[in-house]
């Protein structure tokens, strides 16, 4: 089939590579426009645009697909189907009607669970030990279209949402290809979603990422892992914001007061409302991520060092460590 691929971030690259290596013909790529990045805020192409240009593909970066001239460009590409992976732009009804087989979106949850911008993150935040992937046909509603394919994915005990998304991006590429193959073969089965079971995966905010150390350890763990790497679960130490980015297995240890830090030679433990957690990686205010044990050796922590709670009203949502 002739495919128009729509995607923008790193998570879309495995799918684009898989389709380029398949018997299908990728005739063009839609992606977001170049965006400022890095300390110099220079304009840089999206990961998908960079790969598409390397592959010699036509690349479109319209600000909107509502423009009739843009829609005409899509018609001229004559796609049979438009696979979508984290494109980031609204596809209006007029554009939805262009490919014969529609726009097929790879979504990082088992729909109808976690419709929205942050499905992998919300699954981890909810403490789930399993999530999955869905390929569905785009329609006007938010992730409401009929399902073509699904696949389950385990969530590891210490897996962050970033790690989960990387794993799902690779797994999802083959799921997306299989769905396209069934469409081409005429064997695809479209299954309506059960809208009564839908949950919403809202975009994460920095204010929401604050850690409450008084919660049980499993909830604190889910919060830290779900917020990593972005926006990064944060807490205060002596009034400075520190991001906690990863956890590891903790030894048997008597409980510590919530937020209390116990730094050993090889591990940093912190108290919660129940048992202790072991911090694997963190980012002190204004510094890059580092191993927690390396940080502790140079931090000069007092014996009673503890992470604090902070008043949400005193924090601005745009702040970052």
HUFEN-V845185 format. One record per run of one state. SS is the DSSP state (H for helix, E for strand, C for the rest). FROM is the first residue (numbers start at 1). TO is the last residue. Records with the same first field share a line. If there is no record, write none. Layout:
SS=FROM-TO + FROM-TO
This chain:
C=1-1 + 8-9 + 22-24 + 31-34 + 38-41 + 45-46 + 55-58 + 61-67 + 78-80 + 86-92 + 97-102 + 108-114 + 117-118 + 126-129 + 138-146 + 155-160 + 186-190 + 192-194 + 198-199 + 202-206 + 211-216 + 227-232 + 238-239 + 249-259 + 264-267 + 271-276 + 284-289 + 300-305 + 307-307 + 309-311 + 315-321
E=2-7 + 25-30 + 35-37 + 42-44 + 59-60 + 81-85 + 103-107 + 115-116 + 130-137 + 147-154 + 191-191 + 200-201 + 210-210 + 233-237 + 240-248 + 260-263 + 268-270 + 277-283 + 290-291 + 306-306 + 308-308
H=10-21 + 47-54 + 68-77 + 93-96 + 119-125 + 161-185 + 195-197 + 207-209 + 217-226 + 292-299 + 312-314
